Amino acid sequence: MTTDRRAAVLAGLPELLPELEELYRDLHRHPELSFAEHETARKLAARLSTAGYEVHTGIGGTGVLGVLRNGPGPVVLLRADIDALPVQERTGLEYASTVRATDESAGGHEVPVMHACGHDMHATWLTGATRLLARQRDQWSGTLLAVFQPGEEVGDGAAAMVRDGVLEHAPTPAVVLGQHVVPGPAGWVLTRPGVLMAATDALRIVLHGRGGHGSRPETTVDPAVLAASVVLKLQTIVSREIAATEQAVVTVGSIRVGTAHNIIADQATLEVNVRTFEEPVRERVLAAIRRIVGGEAAAAGAPHPPEITEITRFPVTSNDEAATNELATVFQDHFGAQRAMPAPLVTGSEDFGEFGRAAGAPSVFWLVGGLDEGEVTAAAAAGRFEQDVPSNHSALFAPVLHPTLSTGVETLVVAALRWLDAPTVG
């Protein structure tokens, strides 16, 4: 019976695909930064309304919630994120982004904007699933919540929607479901019970020096040299302070120092990204960063102690084990064992888990491959996966449209129908 319900709901997908492809190209061509997704939200809200959903906008800033009440039964929440990144696109696609925008999180500077993480695909997937489930309401009973979330890239979008009452418009969800496109073969679906994605801590470090003329460094404390020392020393945390059986990543993603070649600046600013899977490891890494930064500043004779502030923090993404195992079985039944398989640990991070925690409901987050299968498998066979396959956040990251579009829509429909009741036969 469940298989028959899936088939009935998904029967309209081939006809819908051209419209979804058009939506995806439009979203990709017109990306918007975190909490500035005004046009994106408007387009997605309009489609929910057309499909018959009760629509709530402006939740957590630019978030959108669609509610479809379809008789008694469980409440299922499906979530997609919608924000883009300050990246200059280099894919060469006909629908590549040329957008530039003001990035308030980067001091109000103008930056290029690109959907380099696939959130345009996520939004398109959820749009397709909501359309199909709305068309075939005779195949299920319950309430469907469709959440289009802003601000995932800065780590506060899910929490902002929760704070703004996104869960107050319907009964508590029985389950919270979401997914992410990854640089794996298109059509693959990957699940993992328990911890799936890492926690993130992002820090801003201001190093104080004493500026002066580039010709007289002896009168200064050069923050550029200090910053260089800090960057190199931070790389020893993972290699020398974290056991080989533990996992952590420390990345210095941004350094800003000086304005001209002949001026020694007064300060340097670093932005550091930390990924961990276990709280004790996280605490050791953060303590090591503070110790190293303070020690290097003291050794350089800095006139003031360094300032270390938190930019953002993502918790570990951990899936409910029972729900994930059950969903993995459902995916294998639908897609086959050659396409539905276990996922590896992922050092990327997500704020998806905020919805499940707020609702007190089990949550499941899974991964969907989005790149050309032949290219990915050839690169892996040659031992060049990391070098030749663009990852999320790369200026070259571009999911292939097919079968990525259809796979992501199918996963959401299949997962939702696992929890939504079958219709009552009178």
Residue pairs with C-beta under 8 A, 6 or more apart in sequence:
1 422
2 417
2 418
2 422
3 333
3 334
5 139
5 140
5 417
5 422
6 334
6 413
6 414
6 417
8 136
8 139
9 132
9 133
9 135
9 136
9 139
9 140
9 413
9 417
10 132
10 409
10 410
10 413
12 131
12 132
12 135
12 136
13 128
13 132
13 406
13 409
13 410
16 128
16 131
16 132
16 409
17 402
17 405
17 406
20 124
20 127
20 128
20 405
20 409
21 401
21 405
23 43
23 47
23 123
23 124
23 127
24 120
24 121
24 124
24 401
24 405
25 95
26 43
27 40
27 43
27 115
27 120
27 123
27 124
28 93
28 95
28 96
28 97
28 115
28 120
29 95
29 96
29 97
30 39
30 40
30 97
30 99
31 40
31 84
31 85
31 97
31 99
31 113
31 114
31 115
31 120
32 38
32 39
32 40
32 82
32 83
32 84
32 99
32 101
32 113
33 83
33 84
33 85
33 86
33 101
33 103
33 111
33 113
34 83
34 105
34 150
34 151
34 152
34 153
34 154
34 157
35 61
35 62
35 83
35 150
35 151
35 154
35 157
35 160
36 62
36 83
36 101
37 62
37 82
37 83
37 150
38 62
40 62
40 82
40 123
41 57
41 62
41 63
41 64
41 82
41 148
41 150
42 57
44 64
44 82
44 123
44 127
44 148
45 55
45 57
45 64
45 66
45 148
47 127
47 130
47 131
48 55
48 64
48 66
48 127
48 130
48 146
49 55
51 66
51 68
51 130
51 131
51 134
51 135
52 68
52 134
53 66
53 67
53 68
53 130
53 134
53 146
54 66
54 67
54 68
54 69
54 169
55 64
55 65
55 66
55 67
56 64
56 65
56 66
56 67
56 166
56 169
57 63
57 64
59 65
59 161
59 164
59 165
59 166
60 149
60 150
60 151
60 157
60 159
60 160
60 161
60 162
60 163
60 164
60 166
61 150
61 151
61 157
61 160
61 164
62 82
62 150
62 151
63 147
63 148
63 149
63 150
63 157
63 160
63 161
63 164
63 166
64 146
64 147
64 148
65 145
65 146
65 147
65 148
65 161
65 166
65 169
66 130
66 144
66 145
66 146
66 148
67 143
67 144
67 145
67 146
67 169
67 170
68 130
68 133
68 134
68 137
68 143
68 144
68 146
69 143
69 170
70 137
70 140
70 141
70 142
70 143
70 144
71 141
71 142
71 423
71 424
72 141
72 142
72 421
73 140
73 141
73 142
73 143
73 420
73 421
74 142
74 143
74 174
74 175
74 419
74 420
74 421
75 142
75 143
75 144
75 145
75 170
75 171
75 172
75 173
75 174
76 142
76 143
76 144
76 145
76 173
76 174
76 175
76 177
76 416
76 419
76 420
77 145
77 147
77 173
77 175
77 176
77 177
77 355
77 359
77 361
78 126
78 129
78 130
78 144
78 145
78 146
78 147
78 177
78 178
78 412
78 415
78 416
79 126
79 147
79 149
79 158
79 176
79 177
79 178
79 352
79 355
80 119
80 122
80 123
80 125
80 126
80 146
80 147
80 148
80 149
80 178
81 119
81 122
81 123
81 148
81 149
81 150
81 152
81 157
81 352
82 119
82 120
82 122
82 123
82 148
82 149
82 150
83 119
83 150
83 151
83 152
83 153
83 154
83 157
84 97
84 113
84 114
84 115
84 116
84 117
84 119
84 120
84 153
85 113
85 114
85 115
85 116
85 117
85 153
85 393
86 103
86 106
86 111
86 112
86 113
87 112
87 113
87 114
87 116
87 393
87 394
87 395
88 112
88 114
88 395
89 96
89 97
89 98
89 112
89 114
89 116
89 395
90 395
90 396
91 395
91 396
91 397
91 398
93 398
97 112
97 113
97 114
97 115
99 112
99 113
99 114
100 110
100 111
100 112
100 113
101 110
101 111
101 113
102 108
102 109
102 110
102 111
103 109
103 110
103 111
105 154
114 395
115 121
116 392
116 393
116 394
116 395
116 397
117 153
117 392
117 393
117 397
118 180
118 181
118 370
118 392
118 397
118 399
119 152
121 181
121 370
121 399
121 404
121 405
121 408
122 179
122 180
122 181
122 408
123 148
124 405
124 408
125 179
125 405
125 408
125 409
125 411
125 412
126 146
126 148
126 412
128 405
128 408
128 409
128 412
129 146
129 409
129 412
129 413
129 416
130 144
130 146
132 409
132 413
133 140
133 144
133 413
133 416
138 423
139 417
139 422
139 423
140 416
140 417
140 420
140 421
140 422
140 423
141 420
141 421
141 422
141 423
141 424
142 419
142 420
142 421
143 170
143 171
144 416
144 420
145 169
145 170
145 173
147 161
147 166
147 355
149 157
149 158
149 161
150 157
150 160
150 161
151 157
151 160
152 158
152 350
152 351
152 352
154 312
155 200
155 202
155 312
155 313
155 314
155 349
155 351
156 312
156 351
157 351
158 351
158 352
158 353
158 354
158 355
159 351
159 354
161 355
162 354
162 355
162 358
166 355
167 173
167 355
167 358
167 359
172 359
172 360
172 361
173 355
173 359
173 361
174 361
174 419
175 323
175 361
175 362
175 363
175 364
175 419
176 352
176 355
176 356
176 359
176 361
176 362
176 363
176 364
177 363
177 364
177 365
177 412
177 415
177 416
178 350
178 352
178 363
178 364
178 365
178 366
179 365
179 366
179 367
179 368
179 408
179 411
179 412
180 350
180 365
180 366
180 367
180 368
181 367
181 368
181 369
181 370
181 392
181 399
181 404
181 408
182 190
182 346
182 367
182 368
182 369
182 370
182 392
183 369
183 370
183 371
183 376
183 389
183 390
183 391
183 392
183 397
184 190
184 367
184 369
184 370
184 371
184 376
185 369
185 371
185 372
185 373
185 376
185 377
186 369
186 370
186 371
186 372
186 373
186 399
186 400
186 402
186 403
186 404
186 407
187 335
187 339
187 369
187 373
187 403
187 404
187 407
188 339
188 340
188 341
188 368
188 369
188 407
189 331
189 335
189 339
189 340
189 341
189 366
189 367
189 368
189 369
189 407
189 411
190 340
190 341
190 342
190 343
190 344
190 366
190 367
190 368
190 369
191 319
191 324
191 327
191 328
191 331
191 340
191 342
191 343
191 364
191 366
191 367
192 319
192 324
192 342
192 343
192 344
192 345
192 366
193 319
193 320
193 321
193 324
193 325
193 328
194 318
194 319
194 321
194 324
195 277
195 316
195 317
195 318
195 319
195 345
196 317
196 318
196 319
196 343
196 345
196 346
196 365
197 316
197 317
197 345
197 346
197 347
197 348
197 349
197 350
197 365
198 247
198 249
198 275
198 276
198 277
198 316
198 317
198 345
198 346
198 347
198 348
198 349
199 275
199 276
199 277
199 282
199 313
199 314
199 315
199 316
199 349
200 273
200 274
200 275
200 312
200 313
200 314
200 349
201 273
201 274
201 276
201 282
201 286
201 310
201 313
202 271
202 272
202 273
202 274
202 310
202 311
202 312
202 313
203 271
203 272
203 274
203 286
203 289
203 308
203 309
203 310
203 311
204 269
204 270
204 271
204 272
204 307
204 308
204 309
204 310
204 311
205 230
205 269
205 270
205 271
205 272
205 293
205 306
205 307
205 308
206 267
206 268
206 269
206 306
206 307
206 308
207 223
207 226
207 227
207 230
207 267
207 268
207 269
207 270
207 293
207 297
207 302
207 306
208 221
208 223
208 266
208 267
208 297
208 302
208 303
208 304
208 305
208 306
208 307
209 220
209 221
209 222
209 223
209 226
209 264
209 265
209 266
209 267
209 268
209 300
209 302
209 303
210 219
210 220
210 221
210 266
210 303
211 220
211 263
211 264
211 265
211 266
212 219
212 220
212 263
212 264
213 219
213 262
213 263
213 264
214 261
214 262
214 263
214 264
215 262
217 264
220 264
221 300
221 301
221 302
221 303
222 264
222 300
223 257
223 264
223 265
223 266
223 267
223 268
223 302
224 257
224 258
224 264
224 265
224 268
225 300
226 268
226 296
226 297
226 300
226 302
227 255
227 257
227 268
227 270
229 296
229 299
229 300
230 270
230 292
230 293
230 296
231 252
231 255
231 270
233 292
233 296
234 250
234 252
234 272
234 289
234 292
235 250
237 248
237 250
237 285
237 288
237 289
237 292
238 248
238 249
238 250
238 285
241 284
241 285
241 288
242 248
242 281
242 284
242 285
246 278
246 281
247 276
247 277
247 281
247 345
247 347
248 274
248 275
248 276
248 281
248 282
248 285
249 273
249 274
249 275
249 276
249 347
250 272
250 273
250 274
250 285
250 289
251 272
251 273
251 274
251 275
252 270
252 271
252 272
252 273
253 271
253 272
253 273
254 269
254 270
254 271
255 268
255 269
255 270
256 268
256 269
257 265
257 267
257 268
257 269
258 264
258 265
258 268
259 265
271 311
272 289
274 282
274 285
274 286
274 289
275 347
275 348
275 349
276 282
276 285
277 316
277 345
289 308
290 308
293 306
293 308
294 305
294 306
297 305
297 306
314 349
314 350
314 351
315 351
315 353
315 354
316 353
317 349
317 350
317 352
317 353
317 365
318 353
319 363
319 364
319 365
320 356
320 362
320 363
320 364
322 362
323 362
323 363
323 364
324 364
324 366
326 418
327 364
327 366
327 415
327 418
328 340
328 342
330 414
330 415
330 418
331 340
331 366
331 411
331 414
331 415
332 340
334 340
334 410
334 414
335 407
335 410
343 366
343 367
346 367
348 392
350 365
352 363
352 365
353 363
353 365
355 363
356 362
356 363
364 415
366 411
368 404
368 407
368 408
368 411
369 376
369 404
369 407
370 399
370 400
370 404
371 389
371 390
371 399
371 400
372 400
375 388
375 389
376 385
376 389
379 385
379 387
379 388
379 389
380 389
382 388
390 396
390 397
390 398
391 397
